[in-house]
Amino acid sequence: MRNLTEENLTDIVLERIKSDDKRSQEVLTKLIKHLHAFIKDLEPTEEEWFKAIDFLTRTGKKCDDKRQEFILLSDVLGVSMLVDAINHRTSQDATETTVTGPFHAPAMEMQMGDNIARGKEVETGEPALFRGKILDPDGKPIKNAKIDVWQSNDDGFYDIQDSSQPEMNLRGIFTTDETGEFWFKSIKPSPYPVPTDGPVGEVLRASGRHPMRPAHIHFWIEAEGYQTLITHIFVEGDEYLDSDAVFGVKESLILDFPLNENKADAEKWGFKSAFCDVEYDFKLARKA
């Protein structure tokens, strides 16, 4: 076909897609339809289109083994949460999911009760105890559940963003026994900005949006026979709960962080002074 025009180009491109894989055929067909419709609606200048290509190029160049700018872009555009919502439709009584975020990294296996804080946060952060159970939808404990946790420090940086932090600081993996119980020490999370020194920062500034995430700690929980749960616990009262830069907040995941000043409890759990005592039970949905 020659004589390609604004009116016939989309149909001609679609005719040339002849994938043997049905899902690939569907993905490419819908991508081209929506992309062409977007271009027809927006009518960008050639200069604007080259800027768009440059934006994507720079986004890719900003990615490395410690930073994933494309995940962050997906997050701030609300796409990550939309994909999460679509993939976790369930009628089961299970804990709600939220975004993974761009800062998950390998962590070491730890013993229950260990402190995941290994840097200056041990002295400067507000000590916190996280405890609870991993349960099935019926409330029964799940044995051998792997609980991968990670959070930023009190300056708002994850260890992989900040070379001054010890390796695997504020990260750890714990495994439940037959009781399904978990407990570990850390610090109270702080709000922090997502990185704005790359293309994602340009998007936020162009949108007139702030880059802040409300204080939270990440949980990635896996157990045989159950759907993987990736979620957060948020701090009640945080000023950014209603304007999270990545749209990840859910009401059921917001908890009080009460201060426990009982000296006997501090001694029992291995704290030198008062600590935030946070208790939450996670429920995993069964696999289909």
N, C-alpha and C positions, 0 to 999 in steps of 0.2 A: 504493500500500500504506500503510495506517495500522496501528495496533496493532503498532508495532515493539517487539521485545523483545530481551533479551540473547541469546536463542537464535536468532532469525531475522535479526537486523540485518546480520550479515556477508554472508549470502547475498543479501539485498536490495540492499546496496551494490554487490556484485559484478555483479548483474544489470543495473545501470544503466551499466556500462562498455561502451561500444559504439564503440571507436576504429577508424578506418579503417586505422590503422598497427598492424601485428601486434606490433612490438616494444613500442610504447606500451601496447597491450592487455596484453601479458605483464608489463611492469614494474608497471603499476597494479594488476593482479590479484594479483600476488605481494606487492606492498607492502601492500595492504589485508589480505590473509590473514595475513601475519606481524605486522603492526601490531595487528590486532584480537586475534590469539592472544596477543601480548605483554601487552596490556591485560587480557585475561581471566585470564591467569596471575598478573599482578602485582596486579590489583585496586587501582589507585591511588585515593586520596581525591581529591576535586575540588580541594582545596588543593594537593596534590602535582602534579596535572595542570597547574594554572595556573603552578606553579613551573617545570615542564618547558617550557611555552610561553615563559615569561619567559627561561629559559636560552637557548633558540634565538634569541629576539629580541636578547638582549645579545650573543650570538655574532656575529650578522649586523652589529650596530652596531660591533663591534670590528674589522671588516674595512675596509681601505682599500687605496690603491695600493701601500702599503709593508708591509702585514701581512694575512695571510689566516688568520683564526682558525678558519674551517671546515676548511681543509686541516690545520691543526695538530690540531684535534679528531679528524679522521679518522686522523691519524698516531698519536696517543696511545691511541686505541681499537683500534689494530691493523688498521683497515680498509684503510688505504693499502697496507700490506704484503700484505694478502690479495688486493686487486685486482691488485697488482703480480705476485704469484705466479700468479694465474689467467691473466693476460695474457701471461706470458712462459714458458709451458710449451714447451720445445724439446728436441729430441734433438741439436741442433747443438752443436759445441764452441765455446761463446761465453762471454764474461765475464758473471757474474751481475749482475742488476739490483738496485736498491733504491729507496727512496723519493726523490721529488724534494725534498720539504720545502717550507716556505712562504716561503723567502727567495731564490728565483731571481729575477733582475732583468736588464735589458739590460746588456750589456758591450761594450767596444770591441774591435775587431780589433787584434791585436798581432803582433809579429814573434817568431819562435822565439828563445828565449833572453832575452826581456824579463822583467822582474820585475813580477808582478801586485800586489805590495805597494807602495803609494804614500804611506802615512801614516807615523806614528811607528814602525810595525812594522819598517820598514827598519832602524832602529837597535835597537829593543827586542826584536824577535822573533828566534827561533833560525832562521838562514838555512837554506833547503832548496832542493834541486834536484829537480825532477820530470822524469823522462825515460822514454822507451820507444817503442813502436811501436803503430800501429793496424793490425790484421791481420784477414784474413778467416778463416773456420773452418779453412781449410787451412794457415794460417800465412803467407799471402802478403800483402805490404803493400798498404794501401788509400790511394790518392792522393786529395787534395782532401777528406779527412775534416775536418769542423769540430769542434773540441774546445772546448767552453764550460766553463770552470772557475770555481768560486767557493768561498770559505771565510770563516769568521769570523776576527776579529783575535785577538791573544793575550789580550785581555780577555773574549773570548767573544761579541763582537757582530759582526753583519754590517753593512756600510756603511749599508744602508737602515734599520737600527735605531738608528743612532748618528750624529747630525748633526755630531759633531766629526771624523768621518772624511772624507777626500777622496771625491768622487763616484767611483763604480766602483772603490773600493779593494778589493783582493783578489779581483778579477774579471778575466777576459780570455778572448778567443776566438782560437784558433790554428788554422792550416790546414796539413795535411800535404802534403809533396811526394810524388814517386814512390817514395821510400824508406819512406813511412808513418811516419817518425820524428817525435817531438815532444820538446821540452825547454823548460822555463821555470823561472824562479826565483820563490820565494815564501818563506813561513815555515812552520815546523813547526806543524801545527794543534794547538789546545788543546781540551779538553773544555769544554762550556758548557751552561747551563740553557736549555730552551725557555722562552718567556715565560709567566710565571705570574700576571700582573696582570689576566688576563681570565677568562672562563668555563672555559677549558682548565685553568687553575691550580686552579680549584675541583674539577674532576674528579680531578686528580692528588692533591690533598689528601684528598678524600673516599675515594680508593682506597688511601691510605697509601703512595703512590709518590713517588719523587724525580723531579725534572724534567730530569735530566742526560742529555746526549748524549755519547758518547765522541768523542775527537778524530778529525776526518775532514776530507777535502776532497772536494767534489762534482765529478763529470764528467758532461757531457751531450754525447754524441758522435753526429754524424749524417754519413752518407755515402750517395750515390746507390746504390740497389740493395740497401741493407742496413737492417735494423731499427734504429731509434734506441735507443741505449744510455744509460740514466740510472743512474748508480751512484756509489759512494763509494770512497775508499781510507781505511781506518782505521789507527790507530797501534797496533802491537803493544804489549802491556803496559798499556794504558789501563785504569783501574779500573772503567770503566763498560761495557766490552765485553759483559758478560753481563747487563746490566740497562738497555740503551738505552731511553730513554723512548718512542721511536717504533718499537722492534722491528726496526730496520733492519740490524743487523749480520749478515754472512755470513762464514764462516771464510775463504773464498777471497779476500776483499777486505781481510784484515788483513795488514799488511806491517810488517817491521822498518824503522826509520828510522836506518840506520847513520851514524855520524859519520865523514866523510871529512876527515882531517887532512893530506892530501897537498897541499903548497903549490903544486906544479905543476898539480894538478887545480883548485885554488881559482883560480889565475890563468887557466886555460883556460876555466872556466865563469863567470868574472867575480865571484868572491867575494873579500872582503878577508881572510877567515880560514876556519877549519874550517866545514863545512856538512853537513847531513843529505843523503845521496845516495840518492834513492829511485827505483828503476827498476821499471817494470811495463809489460807488453804487454797491450793490450786487444784482445779478439776480438769482432767484430760478427757477429751472425747474419744470414744472407741473408733478404731478403723472400721470401715464398711466391710 
